[in-house]
Amino acid sequence: MITEGQTLVLDAEGARRVAVVLRWEHSQGSRAHCLARLLVRPAPAVPVAVLSELADNPDHLGLTGDMGGAASAFLEYMEGYARLDPESLVWIAHHGPFSSADDDGGGETFTRVDLAHHHDAFHDDLSGHHLLTPAQVLAEIAPLRLHPVPEVLAELRYVRI
């Protein structure tokens, strides 16, 4: 079990990586959670937020059903770790075998999500969701060198101060 507030931070070569199991009040009225990772790299690279759906999050509280709410909670949580401009973040919704107890071995998917930010909140509609092609994943996601979700979750379980 990962308790609220356990956060991993890795600083190296002018870059910062932050990982946390993010919890927020879903638009459906219950608490939802996902693995949230922030990657801040040296300029001119823009910060990237990768939010990974987890199998133990109830289906009716899915990440892509409330990406705006998750993004607002993410930005608030990350204030202590990095100065972020809401307009410059790249948002990625991530799904894979770790996202469903009924996984059929379909592999991982990455969806770039264009979010509008106004009135101190993110707003989303499905027209801003763009499933990345394999070529786009190689070009945009592979350079991020994301650690596998199960490994990050295991590391979060063992965070000690």
C-alpha positions as CSV (number, residue, x, y, z in Angstrom):
1,M,0.0,0.0,0.0
2,I,1.3,3.4,-0.9
3,T,0.3,6.1,1.5
4,E,-0.6,9.6,0.5
5,G,2.4,11.9,0.2
6,Q,5.1,9.4,-0.7
7,T,7.1,11.1,-3.5
8,L,10.2,10.2,-5.4
9,V,12.4,13.0,-6.7
10,L,15.5,12.4,-8.8
11,D,17.7,15.3,-9.9
12,A,20.4,14.8,-12.5
13,E,22.1,16.9,-15.2
14,G,19.7,19.9,-14.9
15,A,16.7,17.7,-15.0
16,R,14.1,16.8,-12.4
17,R,11.9,13.7,-12.2
18,V,9.1,13.6,-9.7
19,A,6.7,10.6,-9.1
20,V,3.7,10.2,-6.8
21,V,0.4,8.4,-6.6
22,L,-1.8,11.3,-7.1
23,R,-5.3,11.4,-5.5
24,W,-8.0,13.8,-6.5
25,E,-11.8,14.3,-6.3
26,H,-13.0,12.9,-9.6
27,S,-15.8,14.7,-11.5
28,Q,-18.0,11.7,-10.8
29,G,-17.9,12.6,-7.1
30,S,-15.4,10.1,-5.6
31,R,-11.7,9.9,-4.9
32,A,-9.6,8.7,-7.9
33,H,-5.9,8.0,-8.2
34,C,-3.2,7.5,-10.8
35,L,0.6,7.4,-11.0
36,A,1.7,10.9,-11.8
37,R,5.1,11.7,-13.1
38,L,6.7,15.1,-13.9
39,L,9.8,15.4,-16.1
40,V,11.4,18.8,-16.1
41,R,14.3,19.0,-18.5
42,P,16.8,21.7,-19.5
43,A,15.4,24.4,-21.8
44,P,14.2,24.5,-24.5
45,A,12.5,21.2,-23.6
46,V,9.1,21.8,-22.0
47,P,7.9,20.0,-18.9
48,V,6.0,16.8,-19.4
49,A,3.3,15.3,-17.1
50,V,2.7,11.6,-17.6
51,L,-0.4,10.3,-15.8
52,S,-0.7,6.5,-15.8
53,E,-4.0,4.8,-15.2
54,L,-3.8,2.1,-12.4
55,A,-5.8,-1.1,-12.2
56,D,-6.9,-0.5,-8.7
57,N,-8.6,2.8,-9.6
58,P,-12.3,2.1,-10.1
59,D,-13.3,1.9,-13.8
60,H,-16.0,4.6,-13.4
61,L,-13.3,7.0,-12.1
62,G,-11.1,6.6,-15.1
63,L,-8.3,9.0,-15.7
64,T,-9.3,10.1,-19.2
65,G,-12.9,10.7,-17.9
66,D,-11.5,13.6,-15.7
67,M,-8.1,14.5,-17.1
68,G,-8.9,18.2,-16.3
69,G,-9.4,17.4,-12.6
70,A,-6.3,15.2,-12.4
71,A,-4.3,17.9,-14.1
72,S,-5.5,20.5,-11.7
73,A,-4.6,18.3,-8.7
74,F,-1.2,17.5,-10.3
75,L,-0.3,21.1,-10.8
76,E,-1.2,22.0,-7.2
77,Y,0.7,19.0,-5.8
78,M,3.8,19.7,-7.9
79,E,4.1,23.4,-6.7
80,G,6.6,22.2,-4.1
81,Y,8.8,20.5,-6.6
82,A,9.0,22.7,-9.7
83,R,7.8,26.1,-11.0
84,L,5.4,25.2,-13.7
85,D,3.5,27.3,-16.3
86,P,0.1,25.6,-16.9
87,E,0.2,26.8,-20.5
88,S,3.5,25.1,-21.3
89,L,3.0,21.6,-19.9
90,V,2.7,18.6,-22.2
91,W,0.1,16.2,-20.8
92,I,0.3,12.5,-21.5
93,A,-2.3,9.9,-20.5
94,H,-0.7,6.5,-20.2
95,H,-2.3,3.1,-20.2
96,G,-1.0,-0.5,-20.2
97,P,-1.1,-3.9,-18.5
98,F,-0.9,-2.0,-15.1
99,S,-4.2,-0.2,-16.0
100,S,-6.7,-3.1,-15.9
101,A,-7.2,-6.3,-14.0
102,D,-8.6,-7.6,-17.3
103,D,-5.5,-6.8,-19.4
104,D,-5.4,-8.8,-22.6
105,G,-1.7,-8.1,-23.2
106,G,-2.4,-5.3,-25.6
107,G,0.7,-3.3,-24.7
108,E,1.0,0.4,-23.7
109,T,-0.6,3.4,-25.2
110,F,0.3,7.1,-24.8
111,T,-2.3,9.8,-25.5
112,R,-1.3,13.5,-25.7
113,V,-4.1,15.5,-24.1
114,D,-4.5,19.2,-25.0
115,L,-6.0,20.9,-21.9
116,A,-7.4,24.4,-21.7
117,H,-6.4,26.3,-18.5
118,H,-8.5,29.1,-17.3
119,H,-10.0,30.2,-13.9
120,D,-7.2,28.4,-12.2
121,A,-8.3,25.0,-13.4
122,F,-7.8,22.7,-16.4
123,H,-10.7,21.9,-18.7
124,D,-10.9,18.9,-21.0
125,D,-13.0,17.5,-23.7
126,L,-12.2,14.4,-25.7
127,S,-11.5,16.3,-28.9
128,G,-8.1,17.2,-27.3
129,H,-7.1,13.5,-26.9
130,H,-4.5,12.4,-29.5
131,L,-3.4,8.7,-29.4
132,L,0.3,8.7,-30.3
133,T,1.4,6.5,-33.2
134,P,4.3,4.1,-32.7
135,A,6.5,6.5,-34.6
136,Q,5.4,9.4,-32.3
137,V,6.0,7.2,-29.2
138,L,9.6,6.6,-30.4
139,A,10.1,10.3,-31.1
140,E,8.3,11.9,-28.1
141,I,8.1,9.3,-25.3
142,A,11.2,7.1,-25.7
143,P,13.6,10.1,-25.0
144,L,11.9,10.6,-21.7
145,R,13.3,7.3,-20.5
146,L,10.3,6.5,-18.3
147,H,10.8,3.7,-15.8
148,P,8.2,0.9,-16.0
149,V,5.1,1.7,-13.9
150,P,5.4,-1.5,-11.7
151,E,9.0,-0.5,-10.8
152,V,8.0,3.1,-9.9
153,L,5.1,1.8,-7.8
154,A,7.5,-0.6,-6.0
155,E,10.0,2.2,-5.3
156,L,7.2,4.4,-3.9
157,R,6.2,1.6,-1.5
158,Y,9.7,1.7,-0.1
159,V,10.2,5.4,0.2
160,R,11.9,6.1,3.6
161,I,13.1,9.3,5.1
